[in-house]
Every structure is written in structure tokens, then in C-alpha cells.
Amino acid sequence: MKKNVFLGLAVVLLCAPLGAVEVPDSLQLNPEEEKVTFLTLQDALNVALAESETVKIADKEVERAGYAKKGTYAALFPQIDLAGSYQRTLIKNDIRAMMGSDSPMASMMADTKIGSLNTFAVNATAAMPLINTALWKSIKISAQGVELAVEKARGSRLNLVAQVKNAYYAALLAREVFGVYREVYENAKANFQQTEKKYNAQKASELDMVTARTNLANAIPNVYDAESNVILALWQLKAVIGMDLEEEIDVVGRMEDYSDNMSAVPDGRDSIDLSGNSSLRQLSIQADQLLETVKLRQRAYIPTLSASVNFSYSSVANDPIRNLGWFPYSNAGLTLSIPIFSGMKRLNDVRQARNQYQQMQLQTRNTEKQLRIGVRGYLSTMDTAVKSYYASKNALESAQKAYEIAAKSYEVGRATFVELNNAQLALVQSQLSLSQNVYNYIVAKAELESMLGVENFETK
């Protein structure tokens, strides 16, 4: 639909005077500037770190792991339980007794009911492990779980910062592209008006007139496409930092502002320190957990010793209201548990844990290789962007001067319209190339910092 509108507009431009056709003077989503929130890169980072659901989830995971660690430590303390019970006898036990032989009814049996109708009991027990090496090892694993959750939260922040920076840089680049195409439109409009005057004065050919009209018609869709790209880039930025999509925002600055920090990439790419990489840190913690799990499984062969104390009160009565009497009872003891045979379960548990540990070691080495490839790629991109930037900067200066000369020469009739178009095309390419090279450098740098674990949550 949009392209059809542009084609229709181009037809109208070719068939009617173009002086009345205008594009927006500036891209402003809301004409009332006070309702637009202007964000610097630091503002965007602050909003994202405060509002991101990903960061909040990671923080909750750290909190959960802390609770799990405390729960494991609780197993070292005495476990005290209090229980109460009541039983109602429905049918009492019978005791049969043989009557005396001098009785005429010696062959008769006498039945006696025994027991009470009501039984009450209150029981308190306390138990705690004295020697349990498997429990001690599980506490260490729980502590490593907290460490892993903290590292995952750090990794989430690093990824978020990289996403925010990339989205912000994309919005800046989209604005610069819009500015370039707007300038192209303004130049095409001025050239058309100048050519129209020459044509009316019979100093320009009909071909020049048609070419100028076509150039102006072609410039208009590019302006609206660039405008649409800015809107989409700003929406993407709002989504990444967690802002309402209906809120009007704009970015501050230019791509050129980041060119001062562009520097040549040093040698020694294979010696880059990856110790701060969050993925490697997480794998390292997980490997340590698995190694401790192997030791935990091995502790299953070691006997355990625990202590317990029991204290109880009980009462039996037919009439609990008047005849209830309580009788105390207490004991204390030690329990020694010696594992003998479990059908090879403990041995296979150890083998399984050791296998998982070996898998994690292989995964860590493979991840490190892939990361080093990624580092080399980002450094290569940065190096190429730096070299291309300075080449594009020189080309832009030459293209700007060439276009000014061509425009003056065309104005006085010393240059053709084709030469003017070629000069303008070279200028546009140089402008876009310069911004693109800065963008390539700062995006690669942001990704590299995230990969290396550089906690660059603030910008200058």
C-alpha cells in the first residue's frame, strides 16, 4: 500500500508542477515539543536497568537461591517436632478366665473387659545430625547455587546494556539517514527549480528538465522510507528499555559524536582475557557444582551418626473429665547408619555425576573457542570500520567540494545536469558511508564489551 502511494505520488510529480509538493521540514512525532521525552544513551540505560522485566526476574532468582541456601543450612540445627494424639476405644479387649473346679459351673468361662475408653498422648522429639558428610557437601553446593544466580543476573544486565546501546545507535543512524535523504530532497528540489527556470529561458534541454523532475520524484519516497525507519527504531528502543510504546521519545546526539573514541585495534587478539565473560563464568560455577556433586555421591558410602531425644506424656481414662492422669516418658539415643549394599545404585550415581562433570568440561572448552572466534570477528569489524571511517571522511570532504563546484558550474552553464547528478550521488554515498562506519564500530564495541564482561553501565 505504501509503495503504491509513492508510485502515485511520483506520477503526479511527473505530470504537474513540483513546487507545491513538500515533505516534512523535520521528523517530529508530536508537534508539541514539550510532550516529547528526549533521551541520552545514559538515560536509556538507566530506564532499562530500572524497568526491565529480565533484570527483575534475574534478581528474584538470586533471592530464591539465597532462600534455598538458608534452607540447606537449617539441616545442621536440631529438628524439633511436637505431636499430639487421641484415641477412642470402640471395643475393649476381653480376658477369659477358667472358674474354680469346686464350682458347679466349672466348665463355664468368665469374660473380663480391660482397657480404657480414652487415650491421650503428647510427644516431643528433637533430632540432629552429628556426622553427615553428604549434608555438609550439599551445603557447599547450595552456596555455589547462589553464586551461579548472581552471575546469571550479571549476565542479564550485560546483555541488556548491549541491547539498549544497539537500539539507541540504530535510532541515531536512522535519524542521520533521514537527514541525508532530506538533504537529497532539498538539493533535488533546488536543482529542479533552477532547471525549470533555465528551461523556460530556453537555456536547458527538455532532457535536463525531465531528469530533474524524475530526480525530485525519486527523492520523495526515500524521505518517507527514512522517516518510517526512524519511527520503527524509536519503537524498538522503547520496547527494549521497557517504556510505554505510546510515549513520545527522541534520541539526542549524532553518530559523529562517537567518532572521537574510534581507535585502531591493537594486535594480540588471541590473548584477549575472557575471564569476565558471563557464559564462561556460569559454566565454571556449574562445573564446580558437578565436581562437588561427584564428591557428594561418594559420601554416600560414609556412615552417618545422629542424635535424638524423645519426651512424651500419655494418659488413659474412661472418664477424661474427672479421672485424667498424665504419665511422663523420655529417652535419648544415638543412631549409627552404615551403608552396606544398594544394588550398585551408589556406584552408578558416582559414575553419572562424574560423566556430567566431564561433559561440562568439554562444553566449557568449546564455548571458549567460539567466544574467541567471536572476539576476533568483533575486533576485525572495529578495525575495518576505523580504516573505512577515515577513508570515508576524506571522501566526504572531496565529495562535498565536488558537489559545490558542480552546482556552481551548472548554475553558470559550465557543467551538465548529468555531472551534477553524479556529484550529488557521490556526496550521498560518502555521507551514508561515514555514518555507517561509525555505527559498525560502536555496535561491534558494545557487543565486544558485553562478551568480555565489561560492566560499562555508565556512559560519558
C-alpha positions in Angstrom: 0.0 0.0 0.0 2.8 2.4 0.9 4.7 1.8 -2.3 1.6 2.3 -4.3 1.1 5.7 -2.7 4.7 6.6 -3.5 4.3 5.5 -7.2 1.1 7.5 -7.5 2.9 10.5 -6.0 5.7 10.1 -8.5 3.2 10.1 -11.4 1.6 13.3 -10.1 5.0 14.8 -9.8 5.9 14.0 -13.4 2.6 15.4 -14.6 2.3 18.6 -12.5 4.5 21.4 -11.3 6.5 20.2 -8.3 6.9 23.5 -6.5 3.8 22.7 -4.4 5.0 19.3 -3.3 6.7 19.3 0.2 8.0 16.8 2.6 8.1 17.4 6.4 10.6 20.0 7.5 11.6 17.8 10.3 10.7 14.4 11.7 8.7 15.1 14.9 6.2 12.6 16.1 4.5 15.1 18.3 4.3 18.7 17.2 4.3 19.9 20.8 7.9 19.5 21.7 7.3 19.7 25.5 5.5 16.3 25.3 8.5 14.5 23.7 10.9 12.9 26.1 14.5 13.3 24.9 16.8 10.5 25.9 20.5 10.4 26.1 22.2 7.0 26.0 22.7 7.1 29.8 19.0 7.9 30.3 18.1 4.9 28.2 20.4 2.7 30.2 19.1 3.9 33.5 15.5 3.4 32.5 16.2 -0.1 31.1 18.1 -1.3 34.2 15.3 0.0 36.5 12.3 -1.2 34.4 13.5 -4.3 32.6 11.5 -7.4 33.4 14.5 -9.6 32.6 16.6 -7.9 35.2 13.8 -8.1 37.8 13.4 -11.9 37.1 17.2 -12.4 37.5 17.1 -10.5 40.8 14.2 -12.7 42.0 16.3 -15.8 41.1 19.1 -14.5 43.3 16.7 -14.1 46.1 15.3 -17.6 45.6 18.7 -19.1 45.6 19.5 -17.4 48.9 16.4 -18.9 50.5 17.5 -22.3 49.2 20.9 -21.9 50.7 19.4 -21.0 54.1 17.1 -24.0 53.9 20.1 -26.3 53.5 21.9 -24.8 56.5 18.8 -25.5 58.5 19.5 -29.2 58.3 22.5 -28.7 60.7 20.3 -27.5 63.5 18.1 -29.7 65.7 14.8 -30.6 64.2 12.1 -30.3 66.9 8.6 -31.6 66.4 5.6 -31.7 68.7 2.7 -34.1 68.1 -0.5 -34.8 70.0 -2.9 -37.7 69.5 -6.2 -39.0 70.9 -7.8 -42.5 70.6 -11.3 -43.6 71.5 -11.7 -47.3 72.2 -14.7 -48.8 70.4 -14.4 -52.4 71.6 -12.4 -53.3 74.7 -10.2 -56.3 74.8 -11.5 -59.5 76.6 -9.7 -61.7 79.0 -11.2 -65.1 79.6 -10.6 -66.9 82.9 -11.5 -70.5 84.0 -13.7 -70.7 87.0 -12.7 -72.8 90.1 -13.2 -76.7 89.9 -15.4 -76.7 93.1 -18.0 -74.7 91.3 -20.9 -76.5 89.8 -20.2 -74.4 86.7 -16.6 -75.4 86.3 -16.9 -75.8 82.6 -18.0 -72.2 82.2 -15.7 -69.4 81.2 -15.6 -65.8 82.7 -15.0 -62.8 80.4 -13.4 -59.6 81.7 -13.2 -56.3 79.8 -9.8 -54.5 80.1 -8.5 -51.2 78.8 -9.8 -47.6 78.9 -12.1 -45.8 76.6 -9.9 -42.7 76.0 -6.2 -42.5 75.3 -4.3 -39.2 75.1 -0.6 -38.7 74.1 1.7 -35.7 73.7 5.1 -36.4 72.2 8.1 -34.0 71.6 11.1 -35.1 69.6 14.4 -33.5 68.8 17.0 -34.9 66.4 20.1 -33.5 64.7 23.0 -35.0 62.6 26.3 -35.3 64.3 28.3 -36.8 61.4 26.9 -36.5 57.9 29.5 -35.6 55.3 26.9 -35.7 52.5 24.9 -33.0 54.2 28.0 -30.8 54.6 28.8 -31.2 50.9 25.2 -30.3 49.9 25.5 -27.1 51.8 28.6 -26.1 49.7 26.7 -26.9 46.5 23.8 -24.7 47.7 26.2 -21.8 48.2 27.5 -22.3 44.7 23.9 -22.1 43.5 23.7 -18.6 44.9 26.9 -17.7 43.2 25.5 -19.0 39.9 22.3 -17.0 40.3 24.3 -13.8 40.9 26.4 -14.4 37.8 23.3 -15.0 35.7 21.8 -11.7 37.0 25.1 -10.0 36.0 24.9 -11.7 32.5 21.3 -10.4 32.1 22.4 -6.9 32.8 25.4 -7.2 30.4 23.1 -8.4 27.6 20.5 -5.7 28.4 23.1 -3.0 28.2 24.3 -4.2 24.8 20.7 -4.4 23.5 20.0 -0.9 24.7 23.1 0.5 23.2 22.4 -1.2 19.8 18.9 0.1 19.8 20.0 3.6 20.6 22.7 3.6 18.0 20.2 2.2 15.4 17.8 5.1 16.2 20.7 7.6 15.8 21.7 6.1 12.5 18.1 6.1 11.2 17.9 9.8 12.0 21.1 10.5 10.2 19.9 8.6 7.1 16.7 10.6 7.3 18.8 13.8 7.4 20.8 12.7 4.4 17.8 11.9 2.3 16.1 15.1 3.4 19.1 16.9 2.2 19.0 15.0 -1.1 15.4 16.1 -1.5 16.2 19.7 -0.8 19.0 19.6 -3.4 16.8 17.9 -5.9 14.1 20.5 -5.3 16.6 23.3 -5.7 18.0 21.7 -8.9 14.6 21.2 -10.3 13.6 24.8 -9.7 16.9 26.0 -11.3 16.5 23.7 -14.3 12.9 24.8 -14.7 14.0 28.5 -14.9 16.7 27.6 -17.4 14.2 25.5 -19.4 11.7 28.4 -19.5 14.6 30.6 -20.7 15.5 28.0 -23.3 18.9 27.5 -21.6 18.2 23.9 -20.6 17.1 20.9 -22.7 13.9 19.0 -22.2 16.0 16.0 -21.2 17.5 18.1 -18.3 14.0 19.1 -17.3 12.6 15.6 -17.3 15.7 14.3 -15.5 15.4 17.0 -12.8 11.7 16.2 -12.4 12.5 12.5 -12.1 15.2 13.0 -9.5 12.9 15.0 -7.3 10.1 12.4 -7.6 12.6 9.7 -6.7 13.8 11.7 -3.7 10.4 11.9 -2.0 9.8 8.2 -1.3 13.3 7.9 0.1 12.5 10.6 2.6 9.3 8.9 3.8 11.0 5.5 4.0 13.7 7.0 6.1 11.1 8.7 8.3 9.4 5.3 8.8 12.7 3.7 9.7 13.2 6.3 12.4 9.7 5.6 13.9 10.4 1.9 13.9 13.8 2.4 15.5 12.3 4.5 18.3 9.6 1.9 18.9 12.3 -0.7 19.2 14.2 1.4 21.7 11.1 1.9 23.8 10.4 -1.8 23.8 14.0 -2.7 24.8 14.1 -0.2 27.7 10.6 -1.0 28.9 8.8 2.2 28.1 5.2 2.6 27.0 5.1 2.4 23.2 2.6 5.3 23.2 5.0 7.6 24.9 6.8 10.1 22.6 10.6 9.9 22.8 13.6 11.1 20.8 17.3 10.4 20.9 20.0 13.0 21.5 23.2 13.3 19.6 24.8 12.4 16.3 26.9 9.5 15.1 29.8 11.8 14.7 29.8 12.3 18.5 31.1 8.7 18.9 33.8 9.0 16.3 36.3 10.5 18.9 36.5 7.2 20.6 37.3 5.3 17.5 40.9 3.9 17.6 42.9 1.3 15.9 42.5 -2.2 17.2 45.7 -3.5 18.8 47.4 -6.8 18.0 47.3 -9.8 20.2 43.7 -10.8 19.5 44.2 -14.4 20.7 45.4 -13.1 24.1 42.2 -11.3 24.9 41.2 -12.0 28.5 37.8 -13.9 28.7 37.8 -14.2 32.4 35.0 -11.7 32.7 32.7 -13.4 30.2 29.4 -14.3 31.9 28.8 -17.5 30.0 32.2 -18.9 30.9 31.8 -17.9 34.5 28.5 -19.6 34.7 29.9 -22.8 33.1 32.8 -22.7 35.6 30.4 -22.4 38.5 28.3 -25.3 37.1 31.5 -27.4 36.6 32.4 -26.7 40.3 28.9 -27.8 41.3 29.2 -31.0 39.4 32.6 -31.7 40.8 31.2 -31.2 44.3 28.2 -33.4 43.3 30.7 -36.2 42.5 32.1 -35.9 46.0 28.6 -35.8 47.4 27.7 -39.1 45.7 31.0 -40.6 47.1 30.0 -39.5 50.6 27.0 -41.9 50.4 29.5 -44.7 51.3 30.4 -43.0 54.6 28.4 -43.9 57.8 26.2 -41.2 59.4 25.7 -40.6 63.1 22.7 -38.7 64.5 21.3 -38.0 68.0 17.7 -37.9 69.1 15.8 -37.1 72.3 12.1 -38.0 72.9 9.8 -36.8 75.7 6.2 -37.9 75.9 3.1 -37.6 78.2 0.3 -40.1 77.9 -3.0 -40.6 79.7 -5.7 -43.3 79.6 -9.1 -42.9 81.3 -12.7 -44.0 80.9 -13.9 -40.6 82.1 -11.4 -38.0 80.9 -13.1 -35.1 82.7 -12.6 -36.5 86.2 -10.1 -39.3 86.0 -7.5 -37.9 83.6 -3.9 -38.7 84.7 -0.7 -38.0 82.8 2.4 -40.3 82.8 5.7 -39.0 81.5 8.2 -41.0 79.4 11.6 -39.9 77.9 14.6 -41.4 76.2 17.7 -40.3 74.3 19.8 -42.1 71.8 22.3 -42.2 69.0 21.7 -43.7 65.6 24.6 -45.0 63.5 23.7 -45.8 59.9 26.2 -47.8 57.9 25.6 -48.3 54.2 26.2 -51.9 53.1 24.6 -52.7 49.8 22.2 -50.7 47.5 22.2 -52.8 44.3 25.1 -50.7 42.8 23.0 -47.6 43.0 25.6 -45.5 44.8 28.3 -46.6 42.4 26.2 -45.7 39.4 25.3 -42.3 41.0 29.0 -41.5 41.2 29.6 -42.5 37.6 26.7 -40.4 36.4 27.9 -37.3 38.3 31.5 -37.8 37.0 30.1 -38.1 33.4 28.2 -34.9 33.8 31.3 -33.1 35.1 33.3 -34.3 32.1 30.6 -33.1 29.7 30.7 -29.7 31.3 34.5 -29.5 30.9 34.1 -30.3 27.1 31.3 -27.7 26.8 33.4 -25.1 28.5 36.3 -25.6 26.2 34.0 -25.5 23.1 32.4 -22.3 24.4 35.7 -20.6 24.9 36.7 -21.5 21.3 33.5 -20.0 20.0 33.9 -16.9 22.1 37.5 -16.3 20.8 36.2 -16.6 17.3 33.5 -14.0 18.2 36.1 -11.7 19.7 38.2 -11.9 16.6 35.2 -11.1 14.5 34.2 -8.0 16.5 37.8 -6.8 16.6 38.1 -7.3 12.8 34.8 -5.3 12.3 36.1 -2.5 14.5 39.4 -2.4 12.7 37.7 -2.3 9.3 35.3 0.4 10.5 38.2 2.6 11.7 40.0 2.4 8.4 36.9 2.9 6.4 35.8 5.8 8.6 38.9 7.9 7.8 38.7 7.0 4.2 35.1 8.0 4.1 35.9 11.2 5.9 38.4 12.2 3.3 36.0 11.1 0.5 33.2 13.2 2.1 35.3 16.3 2.1 36.2 15.8 -1.6 32.6 14.9 -2.5 31.2 18.0 -0.7 33.7 20.2 -2.6 33.0 18.5 -5.9 29.2 18.9 -5.5 29.6 22.6 -4.6 31.8 23.1 -7.7 29.4 21.1 -9.9 26.4 23.1 -8.6 28.1 26.4 -9.3 29.3 25.2 -12.7 25.8 24.0 -13.6 24.3 27.3 -12.5 26.5 29.2 -14.9 26.2 26.6 -17.7 29.7 25.1 -17.5 28.5 21.7 -16.3 25.8 19.3 -17.5 23.0 18.1 -15.3 24.5 14.6 -15.5 27.7 15.8 -13.9 25.7 17.5 -11.2 23.8 14.3 -10.5 27.0 12.2 -10.4 28.4 14.7 -7.9 25.3 14.5 -5.7 25.3 10.7 -5.8 28.9 10.6 -4.6 28.1 13.1 -1.8 25.2 10.9 -0.6 27.2 7.8 -0.7 30.0 9.4 1.3 27.6 10.8 3.9 25.9 7.4 4.4 29.2 5.6 4.4 30.7 7.8 7.1 27.7 7.3 9.5 27.6 3.6 8.7 31.3 3.1 9.6 30.8 4.8 13.0 27.7 2.7 13.6 29.6 -0.5 12.7 32.4 0.4 15.1 30.2 1.3 18.2 27.9 -1.6 17.7 30.8 -4.1 17.5 32.4 -2.4 20.5 29.2 -2.7 22.5 28.9 -6.4 21.6 32.6 -7.0 22.5 32.2 -5.3 25.8 29.3 -7.5 26.6 31.2 -10.6 25.6 34.2 -9.7 27.7 32.0 -8.9 30.6 32.9 -5.2 30.8 30.3 -3.7 33.2 30.0 -0.4 31.3 26.7 0.6 32.7 27.5 4.3 32.5 28.5 6.5 29.6 30.3 9.7 29.4 
